[in-house]
Amino acid sequence: MPATESHRSPEEIARLGAEIFDHSVRPALQPEDEGKFVAIDIASRDYELDENDYAAVKRLRDRHKSAEVWLGRVGQPAAYRMRKHQ
């Protein structure tokens, strides 16, 4: 099934995702969730947690086919870190 095109800007998805995470997801987290990926559907506010980013997004998209997904990582400022190879 082809993905639907987002009607929100990347900045709006980032803002809404962070807001949903802070208000709805963070209060439900347990200490063992530290470091897990969290995939949030912006429209439904539904989310999935997993050690694997792909698994979290796949389960979320299985329930919400046209989800606009925000991906973060519990306890981290971003889902991924980019490092310079030396």
N, C-alpha and C positions, 0 to 999 in steps of 0.2 A: 504494500500500500504506500503510495507516495506521501511524503511529508507535506503538510500544509504550510504555506508561507506565513510567517509571523506578521501580525499587524502592529506589534510593539517594537520599539527600537531596542538595541542591545542595552542601552543605558537604562531604559525603563524596566526591562526584564531583570537587570542587576539590582535595581532599587527595590522592585517588588519582591524579588526572591529573598533579598537580605531582610526585608521587613517581615515577610512570612516566617522566615527562619527564626528571627529574634522573638516574635510574638507567639508563634504557634508550635514550632518544632523544639527550640531550645528548652522550654520548660518541661518537655516530655522526655528529654534525654537522660540516659543513665551513664555512670562513669565508664562502663564498658563500651560505650559508643564513641569514645575519644578516638579520633583518627579515621573514623568511617566516612564514606562519601554519603551525602544527602542529596537526593534528586527531588525537586519540588515542581509540581505542575502549578504554574502561576494562576490559572483560571479556577481550578478546583480547590487549590490549597492542599491537595493530597501530597503525600511524600513517601519516599522509600529510603531506607538506610542499608548500606552494605559495605563490606570491606573492598568490594570491587565496583568501580564506577559504572562499568557496562551493565552489570547485573542490576544495580539500583535503577538505572534509566530504563532498562528493558522491562522490569516488573512494573514500573510506573506507566510506561507506554502500553503495556498489555492491558491496563485498566483504562487508560485515557489515550486513545489512538492519536489525537491531534494535540497532545500536551505541548505547551511552551515550557521547556525545562530549564530551571536554574539549578546548577550543580555547585555544591560547596563541599567543604570537608570540616567535620566537627573538630573544634579546637584550633583551627588553622585560619589565617586571614584569606586564603585562597585555596581552591581545589588542588592546584598544581603549583610547583615552584620551578622556575627556569634558572639553571645554573650555567655559568660559563665553564666550558671545558678548558683545563690548563694542561 
